[in-house]
Amino acid sequence: MVRWVVTTWCLMSVWGCAHPAVQPDTQEQSAIAFAQKVLKEMSQGLEKLRVSLGTTLQERGTYRIFAADFFPHNVTTADMMQNFARFCTQIGGTLVQSVCQAGPAEANQVKFLVHTEDQSPKNKQFVRMHIMVYEPVGAPSEEFLRAILPYR
């Protein structure tokens, strides 16, 4: 009974619980949509509201860039990458460092790139992460591959 009450409270409350492991929706194909879900589920308290305000989405013609700063609770960079690795596997790719690459039949095909950076202060009073997701629109263009080159 107590477990049910806590679970219900977490789901309905702004103060809800943070989840380090986020399961991708089986029909989701967009890394940016998945990133938005990850940020909400990994945030706690009022950060759940603030995370939506601190995000940007840029359209660059042949690709999109999603960027966000957020303050996760009990979440590490490794947790973030594990979530994106699961998503990459679900959409038929393999996460190599920060790049989700397609299978051998689609040589040199990049599905998305995720870059995370821990921007916490040295005294670790709080944890602050910056995340960027680069996602091609259609097949990856030369412009997209040049844009992600510094992160590969």
C-alpha positions in Angstrom: 0.0 0.0 0.0 2.8 2.4 0.9 4.6 1.7 -2.4 1.4 2.5 -4.3 1.0 5.8 -2.5 4.6 6.8 -3.1 4.4 5.8 -6.8 1.2 7.8 -7.3 2.6 10.8 -5.5 5.7 10.7 -7.7 3.7 10.5 -10.9 1.2 13.2 -10.0 3.4 15.7 -8.2 5.6 18.5 -9.5 7.9 17.3 -6.8 8.0 13.9 -8.4 10.8 11.4 -8.4 13.7 11.5 -10.8 14.3 8.4 -12.9 17.9 7.6 -14.0 16.7 4.9 -16.4 14.2 6.1 -19.0 12.6 3.6 -21.3 12.1 4.8 -24.9 8.6 4.6 -26.4 8.6 1.7 -29.0 7.3 3.9 -31.7 9.6 6.9 -31.1 12.2 7.5 -33.9 13.4 11.0 -33.0 16.4 11.4 -30.7 15.3 15.0 -29.9 11.8 13.8 -28.7 13.6 11.1 -26.7 16.0 13.7 -25.2 13.0 15.9 -24.1 11.5 12.9 -22.4 14.8 12.0 -20.7 15.2 15.5 -19.3 11.8 15.6 -17.8 12.0 12.2 -16.2 15.5 12.8 -14.9 14.6 16.1 -13.3 13.0 16.5 -9.9 10.8 19.1 -8.2 10.5 22.5 -9.8 13.2 21.5 -12.3 10.6 19.5 -14.1 9.0 22.8 -15.0 12.2 24.7 -15.6 13.7 22.1 -18.0 11.1 23.0 -20.7 12.1 26.7 -20.4 15.8 26.1 -20.8 15.8 24.3 -24.1 16.4 25.4 -27.6 15.6 23.7 -30.9 17.4 25.0 -34.0 16.5 24.0 -37.6 19.5 24.1 -39.8 17.9 22.8 -43.0 19.4 19.3 -43.2 19.6 18.8 -39.5 18.2 19.9 -36.1 20.1 20.8 -32.9 18.4 20.4 -29.5 20.3 22.0 -26.6 19.3 22.1 -22.9 20.8 22.9 -19.5 19.2 20.9 -16.6 19.8 20.1 -13.0 19.3 16.3 -12.6 18.9 14.6 -9.2 21.1 11.5 -8.7 21.9 11.2 -12.4 25.4 10.9 -13.9 26.7 11.4 -17.4 27.0 7.7 -17.7 23.3 7.3 -16.8 22.5 9.8 -19.6 24.5 7.9 -22.1 23.0 4.5 -21.1 19.6 5.9 -21.9 20.7 7.1 -25.3 22.4 3.8 -26.0 19.1 2.0 -25.3 17.3 4.4 -27.6 19.9 3.9 -30.3 19.6 0.1 -30.1 15.8 0.4 -30.4 16.0 2.4 -33.6 18.4 -0.1 -35.1 21.8 1.5 -34.4 24.8 1.1 -32.2 26.1 3.9 -29.9 29.8 4.4 -30.5 31.1 7.0 -28.0 28.4 9.7 -28.6 27.3 8.8 -32.2 24.4 6.5 -33.0 25.5 4.6 -36.1 23.3 2.5 -38.3 23.9 -1.1 -39.0 26.4 -2.4 -41.6 23.8 -2.3 -44.4 23.7 1.4 -44.1 27.4 2.2 -44.2 28.5 5.5 -42.5 24.9 6.3 -41.7 24.6 8.5 -38.6 21.2 8.5 -36.8 22.1 11.1 -34.2 24.9 12.5 -32.0 24.4 13.3 -28.3 26.9 15.4 -26.4 26.7 15.8 -22.7 28.8 18.0 -20.5 28.9 18.2 -16.7 28.9 21.9 -15.9 28.6 21.5 -12.1 30.5 24.0 -10.0 33.7 22.7 -8.4 32.2 22.7 -4.9 29.4 20.4 -6.2 26.6 22.3 -4.4 24.4 21.2 -7.3 24.7 19.2 -10.5 24.3 21.0 -13.8 24.4 19.2 -17.1 24.4 20.6 -20.6 23.1 18.3 -23.4 23.1 18.7 -27.2 21.5 16.4 -29.7 22.2 16.6 -33.4 19.7 14.8 -35.6 19.7 14.7 -39.4 16.5 15.4 -41.3 16.5 12.5 -43.8 19.9 11.1 -44.8 22.9 12.8 -43.1 24.2 15.6 -45.3 27.8 16.8 -45.6 26.8 19.8 -43.7 25.5 17.7 -40.8 28.6 15.5 -40.8 30.8 18.6 -40.6 28.7 20.0 -37.7 29.2 16.9 -35.6 32.9 16.4 -36.4 34.2 18.1 -33.3 32.2 15.7 -31.1 33.2 12.4 -32.8 
